Every structure is written in C-alpha cells, then in structure tokens.
Amino acid sequence: MSFRIIVATDYQEMCRKAANIISAQVILNPESVLGLATGSTPLGIYRQLIDWCKKGDVDFSQVKTANLDEYRGIGPENDQSYAYYMFENFFKSINVNPGNTHIPDGKNPNAQEECRRYDELLRSLGGIDLQLLGIGQNGHIGFNEPSDIFEKGTHCVDLTQNTIEANSRFFASIDEVPKQAYTMGIQTIMMADKVLLAANGKAKAEILYQSFYGPVTPKVPASILQMHRDVTVVADEEALAVIKQKGYLSRSL
C-alpha cells in the first residue's frame, strides 16, 4: 500500500492542509490539470484557496480543471447542479480561465454520447495531475457507487438510495434529488498522478477504515485507492477514529 495519512484536529485544519497540497501542486506546475470534487467536504478547501489566490500566493490563470461528476438531467443554471456549485464556490472567485474548466454536461440526454465526449476531453487534457476526492459513507468516490465491478471510464450511474438520502439535504425535498449522474470512472481516477482524499467527521470513520485497511473490492469503491502509487488522505481526528482504534494510525504517518 502506498498512501500517507495527514491528521488534522478539526475541519478547518483539514481544509487548510488539503488546500496547501493543492496550492503546492499549482505553484510547482502552473499548468496543472486539477481533478475537482463537490459536496460539503471541499467547501472549506476552496475557501482557503480563494483566500490565497486573492493574496497573490497562488495563481490559477494557467490551470485546467475537470470535475468528477454531474447530475444527469439538470444544467448549470440549476442551483443544485455541480456546474453551479463550482462557479459559486470557487471559479468566480479565482483567476481561472472559464474555458479551462470542464464538467460533464448534465443536460445531454444521450448518456453514451456524453460519456464518450467527456472521456475524449480528459484524454485531450493529457491526464489529471492531482485529483481531489471526498468519500461517501458507502465508500463511493465521484459517483462510483458500490457495485460488482470497477467501472473504467465515464459512465451514467443510478444513484443508490443511501446517496440520494445523503444529498437530499441540498434539495427542497428528496423527490427533487436526481436519480442518475454522469461520473468519471475508477480507471480515470486511478490514472491521476496524485490523489488527495479529504474526509471529516465521525460519520466517515468506519468507511475510511474499510477503504484503506479492508479488502480491495468494488463493494467499497474507494478501496481501489490502496492500489494507487501516490495517495494522500487528509482527515480530522473524528474521521480517523476507527483507524486509530485499530492501531494503524502511527504506521501511516
């Protein structure tokens, strides 16, 4: 296994430490391709990067980005779309070229066509230098849900009830949560040069343990990261509670 764990005391410190890894990537390679994630976990990371960008400490003008996923059936004008999320929470506040930001097109009704288009786009970028990930309570990364196989490329996925319920907090009602999404595949994620996984809170403690110290299985999609050559996990103490309890933490630092 080739991963390291960086311990943070709380969410704020986790965000600062994760943002520091991303900013270092951009400073060392101003033309980096960043794979980006959405959800509640990265919000503080993006806020920190915005702050550093405004201070002139990090420059995104030459960076290209590619997001993990997008809900199928809604477009960027919908305030629950991930395109909207990225613009409001990150892109509009940094000096990135909008033409260099890429997200699956949730409004494309032709799933096969959209998945092929996004895979071709990712290839044209030359691959991802640093992929930011969160992790779902069922072990999903992107919208790669527990399954019998690891999906390779971009695909359309039926969201599990667990994921729908978890995401319903962002919608007026659970009935409004899309039931499908376009997502990068496991192979695409694994081809990134570096992976940065951020996690916080006690709700993530058990799945973090399963993902990094359990068997590699598509039933726990994040477990495939044990096979990646360069993974950094930045997590707060609550999220690392089970790993610490099992006695693994000191061996991972």
Residue frames relative to the residue before (quaternion, step in Angstrom):
aa qw qx qy qz dx dy dz
M 1.0000 0.0000 0.0000 0.0000 0.00 0.00 0.00
S 0.1066 -0.8028 0.5862 0.0232 3.56 -0.93 0.92
F 0.4479 0.6436 -0.5173 0.3429 3.55 0.14 1.28
R 0.1943 -0.7560 0.6082 0.1440 3.52 -1.26 0.38
I 0.2806 -0.7472 0.5836 0.1498 3.54 -1.18 0.64
I 0.1353 -0.7581 0.6348 0.0630 3.54 -0.92 0.99
V 0.2672 -0.7936 0.5332 0.1199 3.56 -0.61 1.17
A 0.0870 -0.7650 0.6370 0.0389 3.54 -1.03 0.92
T 0.5263 -0.6549 0.4366 0.3216 3.57 -1.04 0.68
D 0.8058 -0.0192 0.0584 0.5890 3.57 1.04 -0.76
Y 0.7566 -0.3895 0.2683 0.4515 3.57 -1.35 0.02
Q 0.6569 0.5305 -0.3254 0.4257 3.58 0.86 -0.90
E 0.6843 0.4654 -0.2889 0.4814 3.57 0.92 -0.88
M 0.5934 0.5595 -0.3602 0.4528 3.58 1.08 -0.69
C 0.6693 0.5050 -0.2963 0.4573 3.57 0.92 -0.96
R 0.6574 0.5122 -0.3159 0.4535 3.58 0.95 -0.86
K 0.6823 0.4873 -0.2927 0.4598 3.59 0.91 -0.89
A 0.6467 0.4994 -0.3196 0.4798 3.59 1.03 -0.76
A 0.6514 0.5149 -0.3112 0.4623 3.57 0.96 -0.87
N 0.6171 0.5544 -0.3429 0.4407 3.57 1.06 -0.68
I 0.6382 0.5143 -0.3209 0.4746 3.59 1.05 -0.75
I 0.6607 0.4952 -0.3050 0.4746 3.59 0.97 -0.85
S 0.6732 0.4910 -0.3099 0.4579 3.60 0.87 -0.89
A 0.6232 0.5320 -0.3419 0.4601 3.59 1.04 -0.70
Q 0.6121 0.5497 -0.3354 0.4589 3.57 1.06 -0.78
V 0.7017 0.4661 -0.2662 0.4685 3.58 0.89 -0.97
I 0.6370 0.5221 -0.3333 0.4588 3.59 0.98 -0.76
L 0.6974 0.4643 -0.2699 0.4746 3.59 0.95 -0.87
N 0.7833 0.0808 -0.0409 0.6150 3.58 1.15 -0.65
P 0.2438 -0.8253 0.4915 0.1333 3.61 0.08 1.27
E 0.7014 0.4296 -0.2685 0.5013 3.61 1.22 -0.39
S 0.2235 0.8182 -0.5013 0.1711 3.58 1.18 0.51
V 0.2854 -0.6811 0.6422 0.2054 3.51 -1.32 0.54
L 0.1238 -0.8095 0.5733 0.0255 3.55 -0.56 1.21
G 0.2476 -0.7231 0.6251 0.1583 3.54 -0.96 0.91
L 0.1248 -0.8460 0.5180 0.0181 3.57 -0.58 1.14
A 0.2758 -0.7562 0.5807 0.1215 3.52 -1.26 0.64
T 0.2947 -0.7303 0.5859 0.1910 3.54 -1.32 0.30
G 0.4648 0.6623 -0.5042 0.3019 3.57 -1.28 -0.24
S 0.7076 -0.4751 0.3200 0.4137 3.55 -1.31 -0.04
T 0.6118 0.6016 -0.3616 0.3646 3.61 0.98 -0.75
P 0.7483 0.4239 -0.2739 0.4305 3.68 0.71 -0.88
L 0.4461 0.7309 -0.4570 0.2409 3.63 1.15 -0.33
G 0.6975 0.4637 -0.2762 0.4713 3.58 0.86 -0.91
I 0.5866 0.5598 -0.3612 0.4605 3.57 1.16 -0.59
Y 0.6768 0.4836 -0.2884 0.4742 3.56 0.91 -0.93
R 0.6266 0.5337 -0.3448 0.4514 3.60 1.00 -0.74
Q 0.6535 0.5052 -0.3164 0.4665 3.58 0.98 -0.79
L 0.6585 0.5031 -0.3078 0.4675 3.58 0.96 -0.86
I 0.6075 0.5427 -0.3460 0.4655 3.59 1.06 -0.72
D 0.6520 0.5243 -0.3091 0.4522 3.56 0.92 -0.95
W 0.6897 0.4700 -0.2848 0.4715 3.58 0.87 -0.92
C 0.6217 0.5374 -0.3432 0.4549 3.58 1.06 -0.70
K 0.6730 0.5000 -0.2948 0.4585 3.58 0.92 -0.91
K 0.6688 0.4760 -0.2921 0.4907 3.57 1.18 -0.55
G 0.5182 -0.6622 0.3991 0.3656 3.57 1.28 -0.16
D 0.4644 0.7041 -0.4295 0.3227 3.57 1.26 0.24
V 0.7854 0.1061 -0.0659 0.6062 3.59 1.18 -0.46
D 0.2102 -0.7964 0.5647 0.0507 3.54 -0.96 0.99
F 0.1628 -0.8203 0.5457 0.0525 3.58 -0.60 1.18
S 0.3696 0.7921 -0.4457 0.1930 3.59 1.25 0.04
Q 0.7585 0.3399 -0.2000 0.5188 3.60 1.11 -0.57
V 0.4870 0.6875 -0.4134 0.3454 3.57 1.31 -0.07
K 0.1854 -0.7270 0.6454 0.1432 3.53 -1.26 0.57
T 0.1376 -0.8003 0.5798 0.0671 3.57 -1.05 0.72
A 0.0646 -0.7630 0.6420 0.0377 3.53 -1.26 0.57
N 0.2897 -0.7855 0.5233 0.1590 3.56 -0.62 1.08
L 0.6170 -0.5884 0.4006 0.3356 3.50 -1.20 0.65
D 0.8463 -0.0476 0.1539 0.5078 3.54 0.72 -1.05
E 0.0686 -0.7595 0.6434 0.0672 3.51 -1.42 0.14
Y 0.5333 -0.6056 0.4822 0.3411 3.55 -1.11 0.67
R 0.3729 -0.6993 0.5593 0.2432 3.57 -1.04 0.74
G 0.7757 0.3652 -0.2755 0.4348 3.53 -0.97 0.94
I 0.7402 0.2928 -0.2272 0.5610 3.60 1.23 -0.06
G 0.3384 -0.7645 0.5238 0.1632 3.55 -1.13 0.73
P 0.7497 -0.4351 0.2713 0.4184 3.56 -1.31 0.09
E 0.5972 0.5660 -0.3677 0.4334 3.59 1.20 -0.34
N 0.5964 0.5578 -0.3567 0.4538 3.59 1.25 -0.38
D 0.4225 -0.7527 0.4400 0.2476 3.59 -0.63 1.07
Q 0.6495 0.4747 -0.3380 0.4884 3.60 1.27 0.07
S 0.4863 0.6445 -0.4488 0.3829 3.58 1.26 0.04
Y 0.5467 -0.6220 0.4477 0.3374 3.54 -1.19 0.51
A 0.5505 0.5780 -0.3958 0.4541 3.58 1.21 -0.39
Y 0.6517 0.5003 -0.2972 0.4866 3.57 0.99 -0.88
Y 0.6261 0.5512 -0.3208 0.4486 3.56 0.95 -0.94
M 0.6988 0.4823 -0.2873 0.4434 3.58 0.77 -1.03
F 0.6510 0.5128 -0.3215 0.4581 3.58 0.97 -0.83
E 0.7204 0.4636 -0.2563 0.4476 3.56 0.78 -1.04
N 0.7855 0.3777 -0.1782 0.4567 3.57 0.89 -0.90
F 0.8166 0.1893 -0.0939 0.5371 3.59 1.20 -0.25
F 0.7624 0.4515 -0.2603 0.3836 3.55 0.34 -1.26
K 0.6909 0.5000 -0.3051 0.4238 3.61 0.86 -0.88
S 0.7250 0.4477 -0.2287 0.4709 3.58 1.23 -0.44
I 0.6919 0.3809 -0.2861 0.5426 3.59 1.27 0.13
N 0.5586 -0.6405 0.4228 0.3145 3.58 -1.25 0.27
V 0.2640 0.7588 -0.5450 0.2398 3.58 0.95 0.87
N 0.4661 -0.6392 0.5315 0.3029 3.58 -1.16 0.64
P 0.4593 -0.7073 0.4511 0.2920 3.65 -0.55 1.07
G 0.6358 0.5473 -0.3237 0.4376 3.57 1.12 -0.65
N 0.6740 0.4735 -0.2855 0.4899 3.56 1.29 -0.27
T 0.5955 0.5335 -0.3737 0.4702 3.59 1.26 0.21
H 0.0665 -0.8311 0.5510 -0.0342 3.57 -0.78 1.05
I 0.0303 0.7729 -0.6280 0.0852 3.54 -0.95 1.03
P 0.5541 -0.5865 0.4467 0.3865 3.64 -0.97 0.64
D 0.4361 -0.6999 0.5116 0.2413 3.56 -1.11 0.75
G 0.2646 -0.8106 0.5066 0.1273 3.55 -0.17 1.29
K 0.6438 0.5377 -0.3209 0.4398 3.59 1.21 -0.42
N 0.5425 0.5963 -0.4210 0.4157 3.59 1.20 -0.15
P 0.2954 -0.7970 0.4985 0.1705 3.61 -0.43 1.16
N 0.6367 0.5162 -0.3255 0.4714 3.58 1.24 -0.39
A 0.2989 -0.8080 0.4822 0.1587 3.55 -0.07 1.34
Q 0.6583 0.5170 -0.3204 0.4434 3.58 0.86 -0.91
E 0.6626 0.5094 -0.2973 0.4617 3.56 0.94 -0.92
E 0.6896 0.4862 -0.2927 0.4499 3.59 0.84 -0.94
C 0.6502 0.5120 -0.3206 0.4608 3.58 0.96 -0.79
R 0.6430 0.5066 -0.3151 0.4803 3.57 1.03 -0.80
R 0.6443 0.5292 -0.3209 0.4492 3.58 0.95 -0.87
Y 0.6993 0.4748 -0.2903 0.4487 3.57 0.85 -0.92
D 0.6218 0.5267 -0.3418 0.4680 3.58 1.03 -0.68
E 0.6494 0.5055 -0.3142 0.4733 3.58 0.99 -0.80
L 0.6215 0.5380 -0.3303 0.4639 3.56 1.05 -0.77
L 0.6636 0.5087 -0.3055 0.4555 3.57 0.88 -0.94
R 0.6375 0.5124 -0.3258 0.4742 3.58 1.02 -0.76
S 0.6562 0.5265 -0.3151 0.4393 3.58 0.98 -0.82
L 0.6342 0.5255 -0.3269 0.4635 3.59 1.19 -0.49
G 0.4820 -0.6925 0.4162 0.3390 3.56 1.27 -0.25
G 0.6757 -0.4847 0.2928 0.4719 3.56 1.23 0.37
I 0.4952 -0.6620 0.4898 0.2768 3.54 -1.30 0.35
D 0.3745 -0.7405 0.5197 0.2035 3.56 -0.86 1.01
L 0.7933 -0.0127 0.0408 0.6073 3.57 0.96 -0.89
Q 0.1337 -0.8007 0.5826 0.0406 3.56 -0.69 1.12
L 0.2303 -0.7567 0.6018 0.1102 3.56 -0.75 1.13
L 0.0246 -0.7995 0.5998 -0.0205 3.57 -0.91 0.97
G 0.2098 -0.6589 0.6908 0.2111 3.45 -1.41 0.40
I 0.2879 -0.7419 0.5646 0.2189 3.56 -1.22 -0.25
G 0.3727 -0.7281 0.5321 0.2189 3.55 -0.90 0.93
Q 0.6403 -0.5445 0.3752 0.3908 3.56 -1.21 0.38
N 0.6864 0.4176 -0.2857 0.5224 3.58 1.26 -0.29
G 0.6274 -0.5784 0.3188 0.4125 3.56 1.28 0.26
H 0.4502 0.6932 -0.4809 0.2925 3.60 1.15 0.12
I 0.1201 -0.7309 0.6664 0.0855 3.52 -1.26 0.65
G 0.7092 0.0960 -0.1932 0.6712 3.50 -0.61 1.20
F 0.6249 -0.4608 0.3822 0.5011 3.55 -0.84 -0.99
N 0.3101 0.7139 -0.5514 0.3002 3.56 1.04 0.79
E 0.1658 -0.8314 0.5287 0.0420 3.53 -0.11 1.37
P 0.6655 -0.4571 0.3799 0.4514 3.62 -1.24 0.25
S 0.0684 0.8054 -0.5724 0.1382 3.55 -0.81 1.06
D 0.5915 -0.5501 0.4430 0.3890 3.54 -1.34 -0.15
I 0.7776 0.2025 -0.1109 0.5848 3.57 1.28 -0.33
F 0.4406 -0.6231 0.5608 0.3212 3.54 -1.32 0.28
E 0.3269 -0.7454 0.5483 0.1922 3.59 -0.61 1.12
K 0.4321 -0.7373 0.4625 0.2362 3.57 -0.91 0.91
G 0.8455 0.1362 -0.0338 0.5152 3.56 0.37 -1.24
T 0.7512 -0.3260 0.2836 0.4991 3.55 -1.31 -0.26
H 0.0767 0.8021 -0.5841 0.0976 3.55 -0.90 0.94
C 0.4622 -0.6322 0.5411 0.3065 3.52 -1.34 0.28
V 0.1059 -0.8251 0.5549 0.0043 3.55 -0.69 1.11
D 0.3781 -0.6609 0.5955 0.2561 3.54 -1.20 0.64
L 0.3634 -0.7543 0.5021 0.2166 3.57 -0.58 1.11
T 0.4687 -0.6711 0.4952 0.2912 3.55 -1.02 0.80
Q 0.6405 -0.5231 0.3906 0.4044 3.56 -1.23 0.41
N 0.6021 0.5684 -0.3478 0.4398 3.56 1.10 -0.72
T 0.6888 0.4698 -0.2747 0.4789 3.58 0.93 -0.93
I 0.6213 0.5384 -0.3362 0.4594 3.58 1.01 -0.80
E 0.6744 0.4855 -0.2928 0.4731 3.57 0.92 -0.90
A 0.6460 0.5230 -0.3208 0.4541 3.60 0.99 -0.81
N 0.7273 0.4304 -0.2351 0.4801 3.59 1.02 -0.81
S 0.4987 0.6852 -0.4215 0.3228 3.60 1.23 -0.29
R 0.5572 0.6183 -0.3999 0.3838 3.60 1.18 -0.41
F 0.6603 0.5021 -0.3053 0.4677 3.57 1.22 -0.40
F 0.7065 0.4322 -0.2403 0.5063 3.60 1.27 -0.25
A 0.6410 -0.5304 0.3871 0.3975 3.57 -1.25 0.39
S 0.7834 -0.0552 0.0360 0.6181 3.56 1.12 -0.68
I 0.6396 -0.5411 0.3784 0.3936 3.57 -1.21 0.43
D 0.5907 0.5918 -0.3615 0.4125 3.59 1.16 -0.55
E 0.6643 0.5146 -0.3019 0.4504 3.59 1.19 -0.50
V 0.5260 0.6339 -0.4194 0.3815 3.60 1.22 -0.26
P 0.4591 -0.6729 0.4953 0.3018 3.63 -0.77 0.96
K 0.3975 -0.7368 0.5067 0.2059 3.54 -1.11 0.73
Q 0.7575 0.2641 -0.1663 0.5734 3.58 1.30 -0.16
A 0.0535 -0.7811 0.6205 0.0445 3.54 -1.29 0.36
Y 0.3770 -0.6415 0.6051 0.2831 3.50 -1.37 0.34
T 0.0462 0.8176 -0.5708 0.0593 3.58 -0.87 0.90
M 0.5563 -0.5450 0.5052 0.3719 3.54 -1.23 0.53
G 0.4321 -0.6972 0.5094 0.2602 3.55 -1.10 0.64
I 0.6986 -0.4690 0.3489 0.4127 3.52 -1.33 0.27
Q 0.6420 0.5307 -0.3383 0.4379 3.60 0.92 -0.83
T 0.6392 0.5266 -0.3233 0.4578 3.58 0.97 -0.84
I 0.6516 0.5058 -0.3093 0.4733 3.57 0.93 -0.91
M 0.6941 0.4942 -0.2793 0.4428 3.56 0.90 -0.93
M 0.6381 0.5328 -0.3250 0.4509 3.59 1.19 -0.44
A 0.4630 0.6586 -0.4600 0.3745 3.61 1.25 -0.09
D 0.5524 -0.6260 0.4315 0.3417 3.59 -1.00 0.77
K 0.7914 0.0479 0.0077 0.6094 3.56 1.01 -0.90
V 0.1636 -0.7606 0.6200 0.1021 3.55 -1.18 0.64
L 0.0909 -0.7686 0.6327 0.0269 3.54 -0.99 0.96
L 0.0527 -0.8040 0.5923 -0.0020 3.57 -0.52 1.18
A 0.1298 -0.7953 0.5912 0.0338 3.56 -0.78 1.10
A 0.0757 0.7944 -0.5974 0.0799 3.56 -0.97 0.88
N 0.0205 0.7938 -0.6075 0.0195 3.54 -1.10 0.69
G 0.7447 0.4266 -0.3070 0.4113 3.52 -1.24 0.50
K 0.6009 -0.6116 0.3924 0.3331 3.54 -1.14 0.72
A 0.5661 0.6073 -0.3904 0.3979 3.62 1.17 -0.46
K 0.7008 0.4546 -0.2673 0.4804 3.60 1.18 -0.45
A 0.4509 0.7419 -0.4259 0.2547 3.60 1.25 -0.23
E 0.7039 0.4644 -0.2808 0.4582 3.60 0.78 -0.97
I 0.6945 0.4709 -0.2977 0.4553 3.59 0.86 -0.89
L 0.5899 0.5431 -0.3798 0.4614 3.63 1.08 -0.52
Y 0.6404 0.5156 -0.3203 0.4707 3.56 0.97 -0.83
Q 0.6679 0.4991 -0.3018 0.4623 3.59 0.85 -0.96
S 0.6817 0.5270 -0.2931 0.4143 3.56 0.93 -0.92
F 0.8119 0.2957 -0.1350 0.4849 3.58 0.91 -0.86
Y 0.7770 0.2744 -0.1744 0.5391 3.58 1.22 -0.23
G 0.5961 0.5269 -0.3711 0.4790 3.57 1.27 0.20
P 0.7120 -0.4199 0.3150 0.4664 3.59 -1.25 -0.16
V 0.4635 -0.6294 0.5395 0.3129 3.55 -1.23 0.54
T 0.2166 0.7778 -0.5469 0.2215 3.55 -0.46 1.25
P 0.5161 -0.6421 0.4604 0.3308 3.61 -1.03 0.68
K 0.5169 0.6168 -0.4210 0.4185 3.58 1.28 -0.12
V 0.7253 0.1860 -0.1442 0.6470 3.55 1.36 -0.38
P 0.2747 -0.8319 0.4459 0.1833 3.61 0.31 1.23
A 0.6641 0.5243 -0.3202 0.4261 3.61 0.93 -0.83
S 0.5253 0.6511 -0.4154 0.3573 3.61 1.17 -0.36
I 0.5467 0.6211 -0.3975 0.3966 3.61 1.18 -0.46
L 0.5654 0.6209 -0.3808 0.3869 3.59 1.18 -0.51
Q 0.5101 0.6261 -0.4258 0.4081 3.60 1.22 -0.25
M 0.6921 0.4829 -0.2630 0.4676 3.57 1.21 -0.56
H 0.5461 0.6214 -0.4007 0.3938 3.60 1.27 -0.13
R 0.5188 -0.6874 0.4284 0.2734 3.56 -1.09 0.77
D 0.8170 0.1257 -0.0357 0.5617 3.64 1.10 -0.47
V 0.2014 0.7747 -0.5638 0.2035 3.58 0.07 1.33
T 0.0826 -0.7595 0.6435 0.0462 3.54 -1.02 0.89
V 0.1560 -0.7582 0.6285 0.0754 3.55 -0.90 0.99
V 0.0557 -0.7607 0.6463 0.0248 3.57 -0.81 1.03
A 0.1507 0.8052 -0.5481 0.1686 3.56 -0.49 1.19
D 0.4688 -0.6592 0.5013 0.3072 3.54 -1.18 0.54
E 0.7258 -0.4705 0.2905 0.4091 3.53 -1.30 0.32
E 0.6223 0.5432 -0.3485 0.4431 3.59 1.04 -0.71
A 0.6830 0.4836 -0.2890 0.4649 3.58 0.91 -0.89
L 0.7156 0.4337 -0.2455 0.4895 3.59 1.16 -0.55
A 0.3526 0.7934 -0.4543 0.1995 3.58 1.29 0.01
V 0.6950 0.4643 -0.2909 0.4656 3.62 0.85 -0.90
I 0.6253 0.5259 -0.3364 0.4683 3.60 0.99 -0.81
K 0.6595 0.4944 -0.3050 0.4771 3.58 0.98 -0.84
Q 0.6432 0.5399 -0.3148 0.4424 3.57 0.97 -0.91
K 0.6929 0.4724 -0.2664 0.4750 3.58 1.07 -0.80
G 0.5366 -0.6765 0.3743 0.3380 3.56 1.28 -0.04
Y 0.5087 0.6835 -0.4007 0.3370 3.60 1.23 0.29
L 0.5478 0.6921 -0.3929 0.2581 3.54 1.07 -0.72
S 0.6822 0.5041 -0.3142 0.4263 3.60 0.77 -0.91
R 0.6563 0.5154 -0.3122 0.4540 3.58 1.17 -0.55
S 0.6808 0.5069 -0.2770 0.4504 3.58 1.26 -0.34
L 0.5870 0.6172 -0.3726 0.3684 3.57 1.21 -0.34
